[in-house]
Amino acid sequence: MQKLTNKEEEIMHIIWTLEKAFVKDVLAEITDDQPHYNTLSTIIRNLEEKGYVSYHAYGKTHQYYPTISKEAYKKRFMSTAIEHYFNNSYKNVVSFFAKEEKISIAELKEIIALIETKNRDDAKSEKSNTV
């Protein structure tokens, strides 16, 4: 799938929220710098060409819906960002946020606890599979 522009990504967030939407429904959700109807229609058609949305036709009107989940997009987006900006290192990601003071010690401890819990659960699951 091709990369989304900032405007396309903004529109995708609206479509994910609405789940199914006509162009007028998406337009109604845009509060700042509302584009012209035809401009928005073109953006949504671009999303279709890129494989992010599809539609049900009702005469000449199309109701659009996402073909990729927000979660799947987020995973792909984050993987690409980590690869390109952090040398494929999650340690570099956490270090970046720590240096920028965007993550607290308490949050880091929560992350460590999540990892430890996951490792314990994986070990238990592995042990029960071998018995």
KOLGU-4560 file (N, C-alpha, C; in nm, 3 decimals, padded with zeros to 5 digits):
<recs>
<n_xx: 00.084 n_yy: -00.119 n_zz: 00.000 ca_xx: 00.000 ca_yy: 00.000 ca_zz: 00.000 c_xx: 00.088 c_yy: 00.125 c_zz: 00.000 mol: A seq: 1 type: MET>
<n_xx: 00.041 n_yy: 00.225 n_zz: -00.069 ca_xx: 00.115 ca_yy: 00.350 ca_zz: -00.077 c_xx: 00.099 c_yy: 00.431 c_zz: 00.052 mol: A seq: 2 type: GLN>
<n_xx: 00.198 n_yy: 00.516 n_zz: 00.075 ca_xx: 00.195 ca_yy: 00.605 ca_zz: 00.191 c_xx: 00.083 c_yy: 00.708 c_zz: 00.176 mol: A seq: 3 type: LYS>
<n_xx: 00.024 n_yy: 00.744 n_zz: 00.289 ca_xx: -00.082 ca_yy: 00.846 ca_zz: 00.288 c_xx: -00.024 c_yy: 00.985 c_zz: 00.310 mol: A seq: 4 type: LEU>
<n_xx: -00.086 n_yy: 01.084 n_zz: 00.246 ca_xx: -00.052 ca_yy: 01.222 ca_zz: 00.275 c_xx: -00.116 c_yy: 01.257 c_zz: 00.410 mol: A seq: 5 type: THR>
<n_xx: -00.077 n_yy: 01.370 n_zz: 00.469 ca_xx: -00.137 ca_yy: 01.412 ca_zz: 00.596 c_xx: -00.288 c_yy: 01.428 c_zz: 00.583 mol: A seq: 6 type: ASN>
<n_xx: -00.335 n_yy: 01.487 n_zz: 00.474 ca_xx: -00.478 ca_yy: 01.509 ca_zz: 00.453 c_xx: -00.551 c_yy: 01.375 c_zz: 00.436 mol: A seq: 7 type: LYS>
<n_xx: -00.491 n_yy: 01.284 n_zz: 00.360 ca_xx: -00.552 ca_yy: 01.151 ca_zz: 00.343 c_xx: -00.562 c_yy: 01.078 c_zz: 00.476 mol: A seq: 8 type: GLU>
<n_xx: -00.458 n_yy: 01.090 n_zz: 00.557 ca_xx: -00.460 ca_yy: 01.025 ca_zz: 00.688 c_xx: -00.570 c_yy: 01.086 c_zz: 00.776 mol: A seq: 9 type: GLU>
<n_xx: -00.584 n_yy: 01.217 n_zz: 00.771 ca_xx: -00.691 ca_yy: 01.284 ca_zz: 00.846 c_xx: -00.829 c_yy: 01.231 c_zz: 00.804 mol: A seq: 10 type: GLU>
<n_xx: -00.848 n_yy: 01.214 n_zz: 00.675 ca_xx: -00.975 ca_yy: 01.163 ca_zz: 00.623 c_xx: -00.995 c_yy: 01.018 c_zz: 00.664 mol: A seq: 11 type: ILE>
<n_xx: -00.888 n_yy: 00.939 n_zz: 00.661 ca_xx: -00.899 ca_yy: 00.799 ca_zz: 00.703 c_xx: -00.944 c_yy: 00.789 c_zz: 00.849 mol: A seq: 12 type: MET>
<n_xx: -00.893 n_yy: 00.877 n_zz: 00.935 ca_xx: -00.935 ca_yy: 00.874 ca_zz: 01.076 c_xx: -01.087 c_yy: 00.897 c_zz: 01.088 mol: A seq: 13 type: HIS>
<n_xx: -01.139 n_yy: 00.985 n_zz: 01.005 ca_xx: -01.283 ca_yy: 01.010 ca_zz: 01.005 c_xx: -01.358 c_yy: 00.886 c_zz: 00.956 mol: A seq: 14 type: ILE>
<n_xx: -01.310 n_yy: 00.826 n_zz: 00.848 ca_xx: -01.376 ca_yy: 00.707 ca_zz: 00.793 c_xx: -01.369 c_yy: 00.591 c_zz: 00.892 mol: A seq: 15 type: ILE>
<n_xx: -01.256 n_yy: 00.574 n_zz: 00.961 ca_xx: -01.247 ca_yy: 00.469 ca_zz: 01.064 c_xx: -01.350 c_yy: 00.493 c_zz: 01.174 mol: A seq: 16 type: TRP>
<n_xx: -01.366 n_yy: 00.618 n_zz: 01.214 ca_xx: -01.462 ca_yy: 00.651 ca_zz: 01.319 c_xx: -01.605 c_yy: 00.625 c_zz: 01.272 mol: A seq: 17 type: THR>
<n_xx: -01.637 n_yy: 00.668 n_zz: 01.152 ca_xx: -01.773 ca_yy: 00.653 ca_zz: 01.101 c_xx: -01.805 c_yy: 00.511 c_zz: 01.054 mol: A seq: 18 type: LEU>
<n_xx: -01.702 n_yy: 00.437 n_zz: 01.017 ca_xx: -01.709 ca_yy: 00.300 ca_zz: 00.966 c_xx: -01.767 c_yy: 00.290 c_zz: 00.824 mol: A seq: 19 type: GLU>
<n_xx: -01.874 n_yy: 00.362 n_zz: 00.795 ca_xx: -01.930 ca_yy: 00.372 ca_zz: 00.660 c_xx: -01.971 c_yy: 00.518 c_zz: 00.643 mol: A seq: 20 type: LYS>
<n_xx: -01.939 n_yy: 00.576 n_zz: 00.527 ca_xx: -01.970 ca_yy: 00.719 ca_zz: 00.513 c_xx: -01.980 c_yy: 00.761 c_zz: 00.368 mol: A seq: 21 type: ALA>
<n_xx: -02.074 n_yy: 00.849 n_zz: 00.342 ca_xx: -02.081 ca_yy: 00.919 ca_zz: 00.214 c_xx: -01.989 c_yy: 01.040 c_zz: 00.225 mol: A seq: 22 type: PHE>
<n_xx: -01.952 n_yy: 01.100 n_zz: 00.114 ca_xx: -01.863 ca_yy: 01.217 ca_zz: 00.115 c_xx: -01.921 c_yy: 01.326 c_zz: 00.204 mol: A seq: 23 type: VAL>
<n_xx: -02.052 n_yy: 01.348 n_zz: 00.196 ca_xx: -02.114 ca_yy: 01.453 ca_zz: 00.278 c_xx: -02.100 c_yy: 01.425 c_zz: 00.429 mol: A seq: 24 type: LYS>
<n_xx: -02.099 n_yy: 01.296 n_zz: 00.467 ca_xx: -02.081 ca_yy: 01.259 ca_zz: 00.608 c_xx: -01.940 c_yy: 01.293 c_zz: 00.656 mol: A seq: 25 type: ASP>
<n_xx: -01.842 n_yy: 01.264 n_zz: 00.570 ca_xx: -01.703 ca_yy: 01.296 ca_zz: 00.603 c_xx: -01.687 c_yy: 01.447 c_zz: 00.613 mol: A seq: 26 type: VAL>
<n_xx: -01.743 n_yy: 01.518 n_zz: 00.517 ca_xx: -01.735 ca_yy: 01.665 ca_zz: 00.514 c_xx: -01.792 c_yy: 01.725 c_zz: 00.643 mol: A seq: 27 type: LEU>
<n_xx: -01.901 n_yy: 01.670 n_zz: 00.692 ca_xx: -01.965 ca_yy: 01.721 ca_zz: 00.814 c_xx: -01.876 c_yy: 01.703 c_zz: 00.937 mol: A seq: 28 type: ALA>
<n_xx: -01.783 n_yy: 01.608 n_zz: 00.933 ca_xx: -01.694 ca_yy: 01.582 ca_zz: 01.047 c_xx: -01.572 c_yy: 01.674 c_zz: 01.049 mol: A seq: 29 type: GLU>
<n_xx: -01.543 n_yy: 01.740 n_zz: 00.939 ca_xx: -01.425 ca_yy: 01.827 ca_zz: 00.930 c_xx: -01.462 c_yy: 01.965 c_zz: 00.984 mol: A seq: 30 type: ILE>
<n_xx: -01.400 n_yy: 02.003 n_zz: 01.094 ca_xx: -01.435 ca_yy: 02.130 ca_zz: 01.158 c_xx: -01.341 c_yy: 02.243 c_zz: 01.116 mol: A seq: 31 type: THR>
<n_xx: -01.213 n_yy: 02.215 n_zz: 01.098 ca_xx: -01.116 ca_yy: 02.318 ca_zz: 01.061 c_xx: -01.082 c_yy: 02.307 c_zz: 00.913 mol: A seq: 32 type: ASP>
<n_xx: -01.074 n_yy: 02.421 n_zz: 00.846 ca_xx: -01.029 ca_yy: 02.428 ca_zz: 00.707 c_xx: -01.103 c_yy: 02.326 c_zz: 00.619 mol: A seq: 33 type: ASP>
<n_xx: -01.235 n_yy: 02.338 n_zz: 00.617 ca_xx: -01.319 ca_yy: 02.244 ca_zz: 00.544 c_xx: -01.296 c_yy: 02.257 c_zz: 00.393 mol: A seq: 34 type: GLN>
<n_xx: -01.260 n_yy: 02.144 n_zz: 00.327 ca_xx: -01.236 ca_yy: 02.151 ca_zz: 00.182 c_xx: -01.369 c_yy: 02.158 c_zz: 00.106 mol: A seq: 35 type: PRO>
<n_xx: -01.360 n_yy: 02.191 n_zz: -00.021 ca_xx: -01.477 ca_yy: 02.188 ca_zz: -00.108 c_xx: -01.519 c_yy: 02.042 c_zz: -00.126 mol: A seq: 36 type: HIS>
<n_xx: -01.647 n_yy: 02.018 n_zz: -00.146 ca_xx: -01.701 ca_yy: 01.882 ca_zz: -00.162 c_xx: -01.624 c_yy: 01.804 c_zz: -00.269 mol: A seq: 37 type: TYR>
<n_xx: -01.599 n_yy: 01.866 n_zz: -00.385 ca_xx: -01.529 ca_yy: 01.797 ca_zz: -00.495 c_xx: -01.385 c_yy: 01.762 c_zz: -00.457 mol: A seq: 38 type: ASN>
<n_xx: -01.320 n_yy: 01.850 n_zz: -00.382 ca_xx: -01.183 ca_yy: 01.823 ca_zz: -00.336 c_xx: -01.182 c_yy: 01.702 c_zz: -00.244 mol: A seq: 39 type: THR>
<n_xx: -01.275 n_yy: 01.700 n_zz: -00.149 ca_xx: -01.284 ca_yy: 01.587 ca_zz: -00.057 c_xx: -01.316 c_yy: 01.458 c_zz: -00.133 mol: A seq: 40 type: LEU>
<n_xx: -01.404 n_yy: 01.466 n_zz: -00.230 ca_xx: -01.439 ca_yy: 01.349 ca_zz: -00.311 c_xx: -01.314 c_yy: 01.295 c_zz: -00.383 mol: A seq: 41 type: SER>
<n_xx: -01.232 n_yy: 01.384 n_zz: -00.433 ca_xx: -01.107 ca_yy: 01.343 ca_zz: -00.499 c_xx: -01.012 c_yy: 01.276 c_zz: -00.401 mol: A seq: 42 type: THR>
<n_xx: -01.000 n_yy: 01.330 n_zz: -00.280 ca_xx: -00.914 ca_yy: 01.270 ca_zz: -00.177 c_xx: -00.962 c_yy: 01.129 c_zz: -00.145 mol: A seq: 43 type: ILE>
<n_xx: -01.092 n_yy: 01.112 n_zz: -00.131 ca_xx: -01.146 ca_yy: 00.979 ca_zz: -00.098 c_xx: -01.125 c_yy: 00.883 c_zz: -00.215 mol: A seq: 44 type: ILE>
<n_xx: -01.140 n_yy: 00.930 n_zz: -00.338 ca_xx: -01.112 ca_yy: 00.843 ca_zz: -00.454 c_xx: -00.965 c_yy: 00.803 c_zz: -00.457 mol: A seq: 45 type: ARG>
<n_xx: -00.876 n_yy: 00.895 n_zz: -00.417 ca_xx: -00.733 ca_yy: 00.861 ca_zz: -00.407 c_xx: -00.711 c_yy: 00.752 c_zz: -00.303 mol: A seq: 46 type: ASN>
<n_xx: -00.784 n_yy: 00.761 n_zz: -00.191 ca_xx: -00.774 ca_yy: 00.657 ca_zz: -00.088 c_xx: -00.820 c_yy: 00.523 c_zz: -00.143 mol: A seq: 47 type: LEU>
<n_xx: -00.920 n_yy: 00.527 n_zz: -00.228 ca_xx: -00.968 ca_yy: 00.404 ca_zz: -00.291 c_xx: -00.861 c_yy: 00.347 c_zz: -00.384 mol: A seq: 48 type: GLU>
<n_xx: -00.801 n_yy: 00.433 n_zz: -00.467 ca_xx: -00.696 ca_yy: 00.389 ca_zz: -00.560 c_xx: -00.576 c_yy: 00.330 c_zz: -00.486 mol: A seq: 49 type: GLU>
<n_xx: -00.548 n_yy: 00.383 n_zz: -00.367 ca_xx: -00.436 ca_yy: 00.334 ca_zz: -00.286 c_xx: -00.472 c_yy: 00.208 c_zz: -00.208 mol: A seq: 50 type: LYS>
<n_xx: -00.601 n_yy: 00.170 n_zz: -00.211 ca_xx: -00.642 ca_yy: 00.047 ca_zz: -00.145 c_xx: -00.685 c_yy: 00.060 c_zz: 00.000 mol: A seq: 51 type: GLY>
<n_xx: -00.705 n_yy: 00.182 n_zz: 00.047 ca_xx: -00.742 ca_yy: 00.204 ca_zz: 00.187 c_xx: -00.893 c_yy: 00.201 c_zz: 00.210 mol: A seq: 52 type: TYR>
<n_xx: -00.971 n_yy: 00.234 n_zz: 00.107 ca_xx: -01.117 ca_yy: 00.232 ca_zz: 00.119 c_xx: -01.176 c_yy: 00.164 c_zz: -00.004 mol: A seq: 53 type: VAL>
<n_xx: -01.298 n_yy: 00.118 n_zz: 00.013 ca_xx: -01.377 ca_yy: 00.068 ca_zz: -00.098 c_xx: -01.515 c_yy: 00.130 c_zz: -00.081 mol: A seq: 54 type: SER>
<n_xx: -01.610 n_yy: 00.091 n_zz: -00.165 ca_xx: -01.742 ca_yy: 00.155 ca_zz: -00.154 c_xx: -01.853 c_yy: 00.062 c_zz: -00.199 mol: A seq: 55 type: TYR>
<n_xx: -01.971 n_yy: 00.095 n_zz: -00.154 ca_xx: -02.096 ca_yy: 00.037 ca_zz: -00.203 c_xx: -02.160 c_yy: 00.147 c_zz: -00.286 mol: A seq: 56 type: HIS>
<n_xx: -02.201 n_yy: 00.114 n_zz: -00.408 ca_xx: -02.264 ca_yy: 00.213 ca_zz: -00.495 c_xx: -02.415 c_yy: 00.211 c_zz: -00.477 mol: A seq: 57 type: ALA>
<n_xx: -02.471 n_yy: 00.328 n_zz: -00.463 ca_xx: -02.616 ca_yy: 00.348 ca_zz: -00.458 c_xx: -02.649 c_yy: 00.446 c_zz: -00.568 mol: A seq: 58 type: TYR>
<n_xx: -02.672 n_yy: 00.394 n_zz: -00.688 ca_xx: -02.687 ca_yy: 00.482 ca_zz: -00.803 c_xx: -02.554 c_yy: 00.550 c_zz: -00.831 mol: A seq: 59 type: GLY>
<n_xx: -02.556 n_yy: 00.683 n_zz: -00.835 ca_xx: -02.432 ca_yy: 00.758 ca_zz: -00.859 c_xx: -02.360 c_yy: 00.794 c_zz: -00.730 mol: A seq: 60 type: LYS>
<n_xx: -02.419 n_yy: 00.758 n_zz: -00.617 ca_xx: -02.362 ca_yy: 00.790 ca_zz: -00.487 c_xx: -02.284 c_yy: 00.671 c_zz: -00.432 mol: A seq: 61 type: THR>
<n_xx: -02.172 n_yy: 00.699 n_zz: -00.367 ca_xx: -02.091 ca_yy: 00.593 ca_zz: -00.309 c_xx: -02.083 c_yy: 00.608 c_zz: -00.157 mol: A seq: 62 type: HIS>
<n_xx: -02.100 n_yy: 00.496 n_zz: -00.090 ca_xx: -02.079 ca_yy: 00.493 ca_zz: 00.056 c_xx: -01.947 c_yy: 00.421 c_zz: 00.078 mol: A seq: 63 type: GLN>
<n_xx: -01.852 n_yy: 00.492 n_zz: 00.136 ca_xx: -01.716 ca_yy: 00.441 ca_zz: 00.152 c_xx: -01.699 c_yy: 00.372 c_zz: 00.287 mol: A seq: 64 type: TYR>
<n_xx: -01.608 n_yy: 00.274 n_zz: 00.290 ca_xx: -01.574 ca_yy: 00.204 ca_zz: 00.414 c_xx: -01.426 c_yy: 00.166 c_zz: 00.408 mol: A seq: 65 type: TYR>
<n_xx: -01.360 n_yy: 00.156 n_zz: 00.523 ca_xx: -01.217 ca_yy: 00.123 ca_zz: 00.524 c_xx: -01.193 c_yy: -00.023 c_zz: 00.486 mol: A seq: 66 type: PRO>
<n_xx: -01.084 n_yy: -00.047 n_zz: 00.415 ca_xx: -01.045 ca_yy: -00.184 ca_zz: 00.383 c_xx: -00.927 c_yy: -00.229 c_zz: 00.468 mol: A seq: 67 type: THR>
<n_xx: -00.874 n_yy: -00.137 n_zz: 00.546 ca_xx: -00.766 ca_yy: -00.168 ca_zz: 00.641 c_xx: -00.808 c_yy: -00.112 c_zz: 00.776 mol: A seq: 68 type: ILE>
<n_xx: -00.785 n_yy: -00.187 n_zz: 00.881 ca_xx: -00.822 ca_yy: -00.138 ca_zz: 01.014 c_xx: -00.724 c_yy: -00.031 c_zz: 01.061 mol: A seq: 69 type: SER>
<n_xx: -00.771 n_yy: 00.049 n_zz: 01.152 ca_xx: -00.685 ca_yy: 00.152 ca_zz: 01.211 c_xx: -00.566 c_yy: 00.086 c_zz: 01.281 mol: A seq: 70 type: LYS>
<n_xx: -00.590 n_yy: -00.026 n_zz: 01.347 ca_xx: -00.484 ca_yy: -00.098 ca_zz: 01.419 c_xx: -00.377 c_yy: -00.149 c_zz: 01.321 mol: A seq: 71 type: GLU>
<n_xx: -00.419 n_yy: -00.206 n_zz: 01.208 ca_xx: -00.323 ca_yy: -00.256 ca_zz: 01.108 c_xx: -00.242 c_yy: -00.140 c_zz: 01.050 mol: A seq: 72 type: ALA>
<n_xx: -00.309 n_yy: -00.026 n_zz: 01.024 ca_xx: -00.239 ca_yy: 00.091 ca_zz: 00.972 c_xx: -00.138 c_yy: 00.142 c_zz: 01.074 mol: A seq: 73 type: TYR>
<n_xx: -00.180 n_yy: 00.146 n_zz: 01.201 ca_xx: -00.091 ca_yy: 00.196 ca_zz: 01.307 c_xx: 00.035 c_yy: 00.109 c_zz: 01.316 mol: A seq: 74 type: LYS>
<n_xx: 00.018 n_yy: -00.023 n_zz: 01.310 ca_xx: 00.133 ca_yy: -00.113 ca_zz: 01.317 c_xx: 00.229 c_yy: -00.087 c_zz: 01.201 mol: A seq: 75 type: LYS>
<n_xx: 00.172 n_yy: -00.073 n_zz: 01.082 ca_xx: 00.256 ca_yy: -00.048 ca_zz: 00.964 c_xx: 00.325 c_yy: 00.087 c_zz: 00.973 mol: A seq: 76 type: ARG>
<n_xx: 00.251 n_yy: 00.189 n_zz: 01.015 ca_xx: 00.306 ca_yy: 00.324 ca_zz: 01.027 c_xx: 00.420 c_yy: 00.326 c_zz: 01.129 mol: A seq: 77 type: PHE>
<n_xx: 00.397 n_yy: 00.263 n_zz: 01.245 ca_xx: 00.499 ca_yy: 00.263 ca_zz: 01.350 c_xx: 00.622 c_yy: 00.183 c_zz: 01.306 mol: A seq: 78 type: MET>
<n_xx: 00.601 n_yy: 00.069 n_zz: 01.243 ca_xx: 00.715 ca_yy: -00.011 ca_zz: 01.195 c_xx: 00.800 c_yy: 00.068 c_zz: 01.098 mol: A seq: 79 type: SER>
<n_xx: 00.735 n_yy: 00.138 n_zz: 01.007 ca_xx: 00.808 ca_yy: 00.219 ca_zz: 00.909 c_xx: 00.883 c_yy: 00.333 c_zz: 00.976 mol: A seq: 80 type: THR>
<n_xx: 00.818 n_yy: 00.402 n_zz: 01.070 ca_xx: 00.883 ca_yy: 00.513 ca_zz: 01.141 c_xx: 01.003 c_yy: 00.464 c_zz: 01.222 mol: A seq: 81 type: ALA>
<n_xx: 00.986 n_yy: 00.352 n_zz: 01.290 ca_xx: 01.096 ca_yy: 00.298 ca_zz: 01.372 c_xx: 01.212 c_yy: 00.255 c_zz: 01.282 mol: A seq: 82 type: ILE>
<n_xx: 01.179 n_yy: 00.196 n_zz: 01.168 ca_xx: 01.284 ca_yy: 00.154 ca_zz: 01.075 c_xx: 01.359 c_yy: 00.275 c_zz: 01.020 mol: A seq: 83 type: GLU>
<n_xx: 01.286 n_yy: 00.379 n_zz: 00.976 ca_xx: 01.349 ca_yy: 00.492 ca_zz: 00.909 c_xx: 01.414 c_yy: 00.593 c_zz: 01.004 mol: A seq: 84 type: HIS>
<n_xx: 01.357 n_yy: 00.612 n_zz: 01.123 ca_xx: 01.405 ca_yy: 00.718 ca_zz: 01.211 c_xx: 01.481 c_yy: 00.668 c_zz: 01.334 mol: A seq: 85 type: TYR>
<n_xx: 01.468 n_yy: 00.539 n_zz: 01.366 ca_xx: 01.529 ca_yy: 00.489 ca_zz: 01.489 c_xx: 01.614 c_yy: 00.365 c_zz: 01.466 mol: A seq: 86 type: PHE>
<n_xx: 01.657 n_yy: 00.345 n_zz: 01.341 ca_xx: 01.748 ca_yy: 00.236 ca_zz: 01.307 c_xx: 01.693 c_yy: 00.100 c_zz: 01.351 mol: A seq: 87 type: ASN>
<n_xx: 01.562 n_yy: 00.084 n_zz: 01.340 ca_xx: 01.492 ca_yy: -00.041 ca_zz: 01.377 c_xx: 01.512 c_yy: -00.079 c_zz: 01.524 mol: A seq: 88 type: ASN>
<n_xx: 01.533 n_yy: 00.019 n_zz: 01.609 ca_xx: 01.560 ca_yy: -00.007 ca_zz: 01.751 c_xx: 01.451 c_yy: 00.055 c_zz: 01.839 mol: A seq: 89 type: SER>
<n_xx: 01.381 n_yy: -00.032 n_zz: 01.911 ca_xx: 01.280 ca_yy: 00.018 ca_zz: 02.005 c_xx: 01.347 c_yy: 00.089 c_zz: 02.122 mol: A seq: 90 type: TYR>
<n_xx: 01.468 n_yy: 00.047 n_zz: 02.155 ca_xx: 01.545 ca_yy: 00.114 ca_zz: 02.260 c_xx: 01.570 c_yy: 00.260 c_zz: 02.220 mol: A seq: 91 type: LYS>
<n_xx: 01.602 n_yy: 00.282 n_zz: 02.093 ca_xx: 01.623 ca_yy: 00.418 ca_zz: 02.044 c_xx: 01.495 c_yy: 00.501 c_zz: 02.051 mol: A seq: 92 type: ASN>
<n_xx: 01.381 n_yy: 00.436 n_zz: 02.028 ca_xx: 01.252 ca_yy: 00.506 ca_zz: 02.037 c_xx: 01.230 c_yy: 00.554 c_zz: 02.180 mol: A seq: 93 type: VAL>
<n_xx: 01.245 n_yy: 00.462 n_zz: 02.276 ca_xx: 01.223 ca_yy: 00.497 ca_zz: 02.416 c_xx: 01.324 c_yy: 00.602 c_zz: 02.462 mol: A seq: 94 type: VAL>
<n_xx: 01.449 n_yy: 00.587 n_zz: 02.420 ca_xx: 01.554 ca_yy: 00.685 ca_zz: 02.454 c_xx: 01.518 c_yy: 00.823 c_zz: 02.400 mol: A seq: 95 type: SER>
<n_xx: 01.467 n_yy: 00.827 n_zz: 02.277 ca_xx: 01.427 ca_yy: 00.954 ca_zz: 02.217 c_xx: 01.323 c_yy: 01.024 c_zz: 02.304 mol: A seq: 96 type: PHE>
<n_xx: 01.218 n_yy: 00.949 n_zz: 02.343 ca_xx: 01.112 ca_yy: 01.009 ca_zz: 02.423 c_xx: 01.161 c_yy: 01.047 c_zz: 02.563 mol: A seq: 97 type: PHE>
<n_xx: 01.254 n_yy: 00.969 n_zz: 02.617 ca_xx: 01.310 ca_yy: 01.003 ca_zz: 02.748 c_xx: 01.390 c_yy: 01.133 c_zz: 02.739 mol: A seq: 98 type: ALA>
<n_xx: 01.473 n_yy: 01.146 n_zz: 02.636 ca_xx: 01.554 ca_yy: 01.267 ca_zz: 02.617 c_xx: 01.466 c_yy: 01.390 c_zz: 02.592 mol: A seq: 99 type: LYS>
<n_xx: 01.356 n_yy: 01.370 n_zz: 02.523 ca_xx: 01.264 ca_yy: 01.479 ca_zz: 02.494 c_xx: 01.169 c_yy: 01.507 c_zz: 02.611 mol: A seq: 100 type: GLU>
<n_xx: 01.186 n_yy: 01.430 n_zz: 02.718 ca_xx: 01.102 ca_yy: 01.440 ca_zz: 02.839 c_xx: 00.954 c_yy: 01.421 c_zz: 02.805 mol: A seq: 101 type: GLU>
<n_xx: 00.927 n_yy: 01.325 n_zz: 02.718 ca_xx: 00.790 ca_yy: 01.293 ca_zz: 02.677 c_xx: 00.740 c_yy: 01.167 c_zz: 02.747 mol: A seq: 102 type: LYS>
<n_xx: 00.827 n_yy: 01.104 n_zz: 02.825 ca_xx: 00.789 ca_yy: 00.983 ca_zz: 02.898 c_xx: 00.845 c_yy: 00.992 c_zz: 03.039 mol: A seq: 103 type: ILE>
<n_xx: 00.764 n_yy: 00.955 n_zz: 03.136 ca_xx: 00.806 ca_yy: 00.966 ca_zz: 03.275 c_xx: 00.865 c_yy: 00.835 c_zz: 03.325 mol: A seq: 104 type: SER>
<n_xx: 00.932 n_yy: 00.843 n_zz: 03.440 ca_xx: 00.986 ca_yy: 00.723 ca_zz: 03.503 c_xx: 00.873 c_yy: 00.625 c_zz: 03.536 mol: A seq: 105 type: ILE>
<n_xx: 00.762 n_yy: 00.678 n_zz: 03.583 ca_xx: 00.646 ca_yy: 00.592 ca_zz: 03.616 c_xx: 00.598 c_yy: 00.518 c_zz: 03.491 mol: A seq: 106 type: ALA>
<n_xx: 00.594 n_yy: 00.588 n_zz: 03.377 ca_xx: 00.551 ca_yy: 00.523 ca_zz: 03.252 c_xx: 00.653 c_yy: 00.418 c_zz: 03.208 mol: A seq: 107 type: GLU>
<n_xx: 00.781 n_yy: 00.447 n_zz: 03.225 ca_xx: 00.884 ca_yy: 00.348 ca_zz: 03.192 c_xx: 00.870 c_yy: 00.224 c_zz: 03.280 mol: A seq: 108 type: LEU>
<n_xx: 00.841 n_yy: 00.244 n_zz: 03.408 ca_xx: 00.820 ca_yy: 00.130 ca_zz: 03.499 c_xx: 00.698 c_yy: 00.048 c_zz: 03.456 mol: A seq: 109 type: LYS>
<n_xx: 00.593 n_yy: 00.117 n_zz: 03.410 ca_xx: 00.474 ca_yy: 00.046 ca_zz: 03.360 c_xx: 00.510 c_yy: -00.039 c_zz: 03.238 mol: A seq: 110 type: GLU>
<n_xx: 00.591 n_yy: 00.015 n_zz: 03.149 ca_xx: 00.633 ca_yy: -00.058 ca_zz: 03.030 c_xx: 00.713 c_yy: -00.182 c_zz: 03.070 mol: A seq: 111 type: ILE>
<n_xx: 00.805 n_yy: -00.166 n_zz: 03.164 ca_xx: 00.885 ca_yy: -00.279 ca_zz: 03.212 c_xx: 00.795 c_yy: -00.385 c_zz: 03.274 mol: A seq: 112 type: ILE>
<n_xx: 00.697 n_yy: -00.343 n_zz: 03.353 ca_xx: 00.603 ca_yy: -00.438 ca_zz: 03.415 c_xx: 00.524 c_yy: -00.513 c_zz: 03.308 mol: A seq: 113 type: ALA>
<n_xx: 00.481 n_yy: -00.443 n_zz: 03.203 ca_xx: 00.409 ca_yy: -00.509 ca_zz: 03.093 c_xx: 00.496 c_yy: -00.614 c_zz: 03.025 mol: A seq: 114 type: LEU>
<n_xx: 00.622 n_yy: -00.580 n_zz: 03.002 ca_xx: 00.714 ca_yy: -00.674 ca_zz: 02.938 c_xx: 00.738 c_yy: -00.795 c_zz: 03.028 mol: A seq: 115 type: ILE>
<n_xx: 00.759 n_yy: -00.770 n_zz: 03.157 ca_xx: 00.782 ca_yy: -00.880 ca_zz: 03.250 c_xx: 00.660 c_yy: -00.972 c_zz: 03.258 mol: A seq: 116 type: GLU>
<n_xx: 00.540 n_yy: -00.915 n_zz: 03.263 ca_xx: 00.417 ca_yy: -00.994 ca_zz: 03.267 c_xx: 00.403 c_yy: -01.076 c_zz: 03.140 mol: A seq: 117 type: THR>
<n_xx: 00.429 n_yy: -01.015 n_zz: 03.025 ca_xx: 00.421 ca_yy: -01.086 ca_zz: 02.897 c_xx: 00.520 c_yy: -01.201 c_zz: 02.895 mol: A seq: 118 type: LYS>
<n_xx: 00.644 n_yy: -01.178 n_zz: 02.942 ca_xx: 00.745 ca_yy: -01.283 ca_zz: 02.943 c_xx: 00.704 c_yy: -01.399 c_zz: 03.035 mol: A seq: 119 type: ASN>
<n_xx: 00.646 n_yy: -01.365 n_zz: 03.152 ca_xx: 00.599 ca_yy: -01.470 ca_zz: 03.244 c_xx: 00.486 c_yy: -01.550 c_zz: 03.180 mol: A seq: 120 type: ARG>
<n_xx: 00.392 n_yy: -01.481 n_zz: 03.118 ca_xx: 00.279 ca_yy: -01.549 ca_zz: 03.053 c_xx: 00.327 c_yy: -01.639 c_zz: 02.939 mol: A seq: 121 type: ASP>
<n_xx: 00.423 n_yy: -01.589 n_zz: 02.862 ca_xx: 00.478 ca_yy: -01.669 ca_zz: 02.752 c_xx: 00.549 c_yy: -01.793 c_zz: 02.805 mol: A seq: 122 type: ASP>
<n_xx: 00.624 n_yy: -01.776 n_zz: 02.915 ca_xx: 00.696 ca_yy: -01.889 ca_zz: 02.974 c_xx: 00.596 c_yy: -01.993 c_zz: 03.026 mol: A seq: 123 type: ALA>
<n_xx: 00.488 n_yy: -01.949 n_zz: 03.093 ca_xx: 00.386 ca_yy: -02.041 ca_zz: 03.143 c_xx: 00.320 c_yy: -02.115 c_zz: 03.026 mol: A seq: 124 type: LYS>
<n_xx: 00.288 n_yy: -02.041 n_zz: 02.921 ca_xx: 00.222 ca_yy: -02.101 ca_zz: 02.805 c_xx: 00.313 c_yy: -02.204 c_zz: 02.738 mol: A seq: 125 type: SER>
<n_xx: 00.442 n_yy: -02.172 n_zz: 02.727 ca_xx: 00.539 ca_yy: -02.262 ca_zz: 02.668 c_xx: 00.554 c_yy: -02.388 c_zz: 02.752 mol: A seq: 126 type: GLU>
<n_xx: 00.556 n_yy: -02.370 n_zz: 02.884 ca_xx: 00.571 ca_yy: -02.484 ca_zz: 02.976 c_xx: 00.449 c_yy: -02.576 c_zz: 02.968 mol: A seq: 127 type: LYS>
<n_xx: 00.328 n_yy: -02.518 n_zz: 02.962 ca_xx: 00.207 ca_yy: -02.601 ca_zz: 02.955 c_xx: 00.194 c_yy: -02.673 c_zz: 02.822 mol: A seq: 128 type: SER>
<n_xx: 00.254 n_yy: -02.619 n_zz: 02.717 ca_xx: 00.250 ca_yy: -02.684 ca_zz: 02.586 c_xx: 00.344 c_yy: -02.803 c_zz: 02.578 mol: A seq: 129 type: ASN>
<n_xx: 00.448 n_yy: -02.806 n_zz: 02.662 ca_xx: 00.544 ca_yy: -02.915 ca_zz: 02.659 c_xx: 00.508 c_yy: -03.029 c_zz: 02.754 mol: A seq: 130 type: THR>
<n_xx: 00.410 n_yy: -03.005 n_zz: 02.841 ca_xx: 00.371 ca_yy: -03.108 ca_zz: 02.939 c_xx: 00.274 c_yy: -03.204 c_zz: 02.879 mol: A seq: 131 type: VAL>
</recs>
